[in-house]
Amino acid sequence: MRFLIKTLKIILLFLIAVFIISYFQKDKLPEKEEILPEIYQTPIQDETDAMPFKIERGGITYEITPLYNYELYGLVVSSHKSKSWLDYYHKAWGDFINLKDVCVIWGQNIESGVYREMKFKNGSFTCYMDFKRGVDRNEVYQEFKNDALSNNHLLSDNDALNKEIMKAGDGDQVYLKGYLVKYAHDDFSRGSSTTRADSGNGACETIYLTDFEIVKSANSVWRAAFAVTKYLIIVLVVVFLILTFRGGGFKRGPEIKNLHE
């Protein structure tokens, strides 16, 4: 029993080490040399003749109004799932078709390599960016182009498409196509930016998707290692505790004799 418990401790420590390493590696952005030629393109936006339409999700009917046709190749630098336990806005607003936000870059921000000197993070509906520690901000900031980054609110009511959207992670190179839209239900409405040159509140693109594809995945091994070790650690901790209790690993303290017997 002691040998088994000792072995489990070693395996558990190994899994914890892999879990920690994979956590920091699973969202690593690719080197410039790994970027596909398509990602250097700027988004394509043109007039649309698509008419407003309605969809139903989660018992709510949404009215979707297409504004422009839209097509984009980009490198995902940050993302946010609307069903995250930290996100209470989407549920409160009754917004069940904005499955995910992806913050992407392309073009000049790839060409200059400036993204390698930066870090990105998504909130519930915002993409935040900053420069890594030790980077000369004044020098590097000149290379960053605000019009080669966008935070995209992705809308879809297609289950097969939804699965692809949810699989996309930081470092993936993606292709998406659809409409820039505004959408609403009885108690909620949201519009969309129609230019890449803006920033701040209202600068995000709201896209109803007709196509979505991960054209090149990143960090697949590390993502798998993170997912697997997370559950194995839980299982091993439970097994370790059971064996320890059964084997008398937790000893009682000395018994105190009642002197008044």
C-alpha positions in Angstrom: 0.0 0.0 0.0 2.8 2.4 0.9 4.5 1.7 -2.4 1.3 2.4 -4.3 0.7 5.7 -2.5 4.3 6.8 -3.1 3.9 5.9 -6.8 0.7 7.9 -7.0 2.4 10.9 -5.4 5.1 10.9 -8.0 2.6 10.6 -10.9 0.5 13.4 -9.4 3.5 15.7 -9.1 4.4 14.9 -12.7 0.9 15.7 -13.9 0.8 18.9 -11.9 4.1 20.0 -13.6 2.7 19.2 -17.1 -0.6 21.0 -16.2 1.3 24.2 -15.2 3.6 24.1 -18.3 0.7 23.4 -20.7 -1.3 26.3 -19.1 1.3 28.8 -20.2 1.9 27.1 -23.6 -1.6 26.4 -24.8 -2.3 30.0 -25.8 1.1 30.9 -27.2 1.1 32.9 -30.4 2.9 31.5 -33.4 6.1 32.9 -34.8 5.9 35.1 -37.9 7.3 32.4 -40.1 4.3 30.2 -39.2 1.7 32.6 -40.4 -0.2 31.8 -43.6 -0.1 34.3 -46.5 -3.8 34.8 -46.3 -3.5 36.4 -42.8 -1.7 39.3 -44.3 -4.9 40.3 -46.2 -7.1 43.1 -44.9 -10.8 42.3 -44.3 -13.2 42.6 -47.2 -16.4 44.7 -46.6 -18.9 45.5 -49.3 -22.5 46.5 -49.8 -25.1 43.8 -49.1 -28.6 43.2 -50.5 -29.4 40.8 -47.6 -32.7 41.6 -46.0 -33.5 41.6 -42.2 -34.4 38.2 -40.8 -35.4 36.6 -37.5 -33.9 33.7 -35.6 -34.9 32.0 -32.3 -32.5 30.8 -29.6 -33.1 30.0 -26.0 -36.8 30.9 -26.3 -36.0 34.4 -27.5 -36.6 35.8 -31.0 -33.9 38.0 -32.4 -34.2 40.4 -35.4 -31.0 40.5 -37.4 -30.3 43.4 -39.7 -27.4 42.9 -42.2 -25.4 46.1 -42.8 -22.5 44.9 -45.0 -21.1 41.7 -46.4 -17.9 40.8 -44.4 -15.0 38.5 -44.9 -11.9 38.1 -42.7 -8.7 36.1 -42.3 -7.0 36.7 -39.0 -4.8 35.4 -36.2 -6.7 34.9 -32.9 -4.8 36.7 -30.1 -7.5 36.5 -27.5 -11.0 35.2 -27.0 -13.9 35.0 -24.6 -16.7 32.5 -24.3 -20.1 34.1 -23.4 -21.0 31.2 -21.2 -17.9 31.7 -19.0 -18.8 31.7 -15.3 -17.2 35.2 -15.0 -19.7 36.6 -17.7 -23.1 37.6 -16.3 -23.9 40.2 -19.0 -25.0 37.9 -21.8 -27.4 36.0 -19.6 -28.7 39.2 -18.0 -29.3 40.7 -21.4 -30.9 37.6 -22.9 -28.2 37.5 -25.5 -27.8 33.8 -26.4 -26.6 34.1 -30.0 -23.3 35.9 -29.3 -21.5 32.7 -28.5 -18.0 34.0 -28.4 -15.8 37.0 -29.0 -12.5 36.6 -30.9 -9.9 39.4 -31.0 -7.8 39.0 -34.2 -5.0 40.7 -35.9 -3.8 40.7 -39.5 -1.7 42.6 -42.1 0.8 45.1 -40.8 0.6 43.8 -37.2 1.8 40.5 -38.6 4.3 41.9 -41.0 6.1 44.0 -38.3 6.0 41.2 -35.8 4.8 43.7 -33.2 2.3 41.1 -31.8 5.2 39.1 -30.5 6.0 42.0 -28.1 2.4 42.3 -26.9 -0.1 40.5 -24.7 -3.9 40.4 -25.3 -6.8 39.7 -23.1 -10.6 39.6 -23.6 -13.3 40.8 -21.2 -16.9 40.0 -21.6 -17.2 42.3 -24.7 -13.8 44.1 -25.0 -10.3 43.2 -26.2 -7.5 44.6 -24.1 -3.9 44.9 -25.2 -0.6 45.8 -23.6 3.1 45.4 -24.1 5.2 42.7 -22.4 7.4 43.6 -19.5 10.8 45.0 -20.6 9.6 46.2 -24.0 10.3 49.8 -25.0 6.7 51.0 -25.4 7.6 54.2 -27.1 9.5 52.4 -29.8 7.3 49.4 -30.3 3.9 51.3 -30.1 4.8 53.1 -33.4 4.8 49.7 -35.1 1.3 48.7 -33.8 -1.6 49.5 -36.2 -5.0 49.9 -34.5 -6.7 49.3 -37.9 -5.2 45.9 -38.2 -6.9 44.5 -35.1 -10.6 43.9 -34.3 -12.7 42.4 -31.6 -15.5 40.4 -33.1 -18.8 39.5 -31.5 -19.6 36.2 -33.3 -23.3 35.3 -33.9 -24.6 32.0 -35.2 -27.7 29.8 -34.9 -26.1 26.9 -36.8 -25.0 24.0 -34.5 -22.3 22.7 -36.7 -20.8 26.1 -37.1 -21.1 26.8 -33.4 -18.9 23.8 -32.7 -16.1 25.2 -34.9 -16.4 28.6 -33.3 -16.1 27.2 -29.8 -13.0 25.2 -30.8 -11.0 28.2 -32.0 -8.4 29.4 -29.5 -5.5 31.8 -29.1 -2.9 31.3 -31.8 -5.3 29.8 -34.3 -5.5 31.3 -37.8 -9.1 31.6 -38.9 -11.3 32.5 -41.8 -14.8 33.8 -41.3 -17.5 35.1 -43.5 -20.9 36.6 -43.0 -22.6 40.0 -42.4 -21.8 42.9 -40.2 -25.1 43.3 -38.4 -27.2 45.0 -35.8 -29.5 42.7 -33.8 -32.1 43.1 -31.1 -34.9 41.5 -29.1 -37.6 43.2 -27.0 -35.2 44.3 -24.2 -31.8 44.4 -25.9 -30.1 45.7 -29.0 -26.5 45.9 -30.3 -24.9 47.5 -33.3 -21.6 47.0 -35.1 -18.6 49.0 -36.2 -18.4 49.4 -39.9 -14.8 50.6 -40.1 -11.5 49.3 -38.8 -10.2 52.7 -38.0 -12.3 53.3 -34.9 -11.5 52.4 -31.3 -13.1 52.5 -27.9 -16.8 51.9 -27.1 -18.7 50.7 -30.1 -15.6 49.8 -32.1 -16.2 46.0 -32.1 -17.5 44.2 -35.2 -20.7 42.2 -34.7 -20.8 39.4 -37.3 -23.5 37.0 -38.2 -21.6 34.1 -39.6 -22.3 32.0 -42.6 -18.8 30.4 -42.7 -16.2 29.8 -40.1 -13.0 27.7 -40.4 -9.8 27.2 -38.4 -7.3 27.2 -41.3 -4.3 26.5 -39.1 -4.5 25.3 -35.5 -1.9 26.2 -32.9 -0.7 24.5 -29.7 -2.8 21.4 -30.3 -0.6 19.1 -28.1 -0.4 21.6 -25.3 -4.2 22.1 -25.3 -4.8 18.4 -25.2 -2.2 18.0 -22.4 -3.9 20.8 -20.4 -7.4 19.2 -20.8 -6.3 15.7 -20.0 -4.0 16.5 -17.0 -6.7 18.7 -15.4 -9.1 15.7 -15.1 -6.4 13.2 -14.3 -5.2 15.3 -11.4 -8.7 15.4 -10.0 -9.1 11.6 -10.3 -5.7 10.9 -8.8 -6.3 13.2 -5.8 -9.6 11.4 -5.1 -7.9 8.0 -5.4 -5.0 9.2 -3.2 -7.3 10.4 -0.5 -9.3 7.1 -0.5 -6.2 4.9 -0.3 -4.7 7.1 2.4 -7.8 6.9 4.6 -8.1 3.1 4.0 -4.5 2.5 4.7 -4.5 4.5 8.0 -2.4 7.3 6.5 -4.2 9.8 8.7 -3.4 8.7 12.2 -5.4 9.5 15.3 -3.9 11.5 18.1 -3.1 9.8 21.4 -6.1 8.7 23.4 -6.7 10.6 26.6 -7.7 8.4 29.5 -10.5 9.5 31.7 -8.9 9.8 35.2 -12.3 9.9 36.9 -13.4 6.3 35.9 
